């Protein structure tokens, strides 16, 4: 199906398992550390800075947020992990919510793990990779805030990820629009059953 990636509809926020919904559309999730830029990336994809609410405070998003693109594809903004000021109870709630989400949600084509280009892979990101593999979930990588670091650092990080995981790593910038076309192309290839090969 041809999309223009400009019509986006906020569907709902899910705060617990009872709020989850299985939609009759392919699903792509965006996950990563708090303040890595998940909402900004969704806004970049649909050319709408207000589609997904961008929090000025890390760790504030505590729900699973569903967005419908062109009436045929669902993007899911997952709560961020790793925010140091969260209490132990809040971190446990996050883990429980994510486990319930991945066990409930159908139609997930892949999960995009977002990494801050200036920071790269962290132990928490590697834990997420292991967890997704355990659940039998596919994943790929998106490097956010690529305009805030140098090209050599980006190149090194892309090469590290591709060699280590045999997965694509797409540099993006919500400020400049970098990587939008490449990410859309990757999503559409995966949707067609093709591999988004690095």
FENLIN-V749170 format. One record per backbone hydrogen bond with DSSP energy under -0.5 kcal/mol. CO is the residue of the C=O (numbers start at 1). NH is the residue of the N-H. If there is no record, write none. Layout:
BEGIN
co=CO nh=NH
co=CO nh=NH
END
This chain:
BEGIN
co=6 nh=8
co=7 nh=70
co=9 nh=68
co=12 nh=66
co=13 nh=15
co=14 nh=64
co=16 nh=19
co=17 nh=20
co=21 nh=23
co=23 nh=25
co=26 nh=74
co=27 nh=109
co=27 nh=110
co=28 nh=76
co=29 nh=112
co=30 nh=78
co=31 nh=114
co=32 nh=81
co=33 nh=36
co=37 nh=41
co=38 nh=42
co=39 nh=43
co=40 nh=44
co=41 nh=45
co=42 nh=46
co=43 nh=48
co=44 nh=47
co=48 nh=51
co=53 nh=55
co=57 nh=60
co=60 nh=62
co=63 nh=65
co=64 nh=14
co=65 nh=77
co=66 nh=11
co=66 nh=12
co=67 nh=69
co=67 nh=75
co=68 nh=9
co=68 nh=70
co=69 nh=72
co=69 nh=73
co=72 nh=26
co=73 nh=69
co=74 nh=28
co=75 nh=67
co=75 nh=77
co=76 nh=30
co=76 nh=78
co=77 nh=65
co=81 nh=34
co=82 nh=84
co=83 nh=86
co=87 nh=91
co=88 nh=92
co=89 nh=93
co=90 nh=94
co=91 nh=95
co=92 nh=96
co=93 nh=97
co=94 nh=98
co=95 nh=99
co=96 nh=100
co=97 nh=101
co=98 nh=102
co=99 nh=103
co=100 nh=104
co=101 nh=105
co=107 nh=27
co=107 nh=109
co=110 nh=29
co=110 nh=112
co=111 nh=113
co=111 nh=140
co=112 nh=31
co=112 nh=114
co=113 nh=142
co=114 nh=33
co=115 nh=144
co=116 nh=119
co=116 nh=120
co=122 nh=126
co=123 nh=127
co=124 nh=128
co=125 nh=129
co=126 nh=130
co=127 nh=131
co=128 nh=132
co=129 nh=133
co=130 nh=134
co=131 nh=135
co=132 nh=137
co=133 nh=136
co=138 nh=111
co=140 nh=113
co=141 nh=170
co=142 nh=115
co=142 nh=144
co=143 nh=172
co=144 nh=117
co=145 nh=148
co=146 nh=149
co=150 nh=154
co=151 nh=155
co=152 nh=156
co=153 nh=157
co=154 nh=158
co=155 nh=159
co=156 nh=160
co=157 nh=161
co=158 nh=162
co=159 nh=163
co=160 nh=164
co=161 nh=165
co=161 nh=166
co=161 nh=167
co=162 nh=166
co=168 nh=141
co=169 nh=171
co=170 nh=143
co=172 nh=146
co=173 nh=177
co=177 nh=180
co=178 nh=173
co=179 nh=183
co=180 nh=184
co=181 nh=185
co=182 nh=186
co=183 nh=187
co=184 nh=188
co=185 nh=189
co=186 nh=190
co=187 nh=191
co=188 nh=192
co=189 nh=194
co=190 nh=193
co=195 nh=197
END
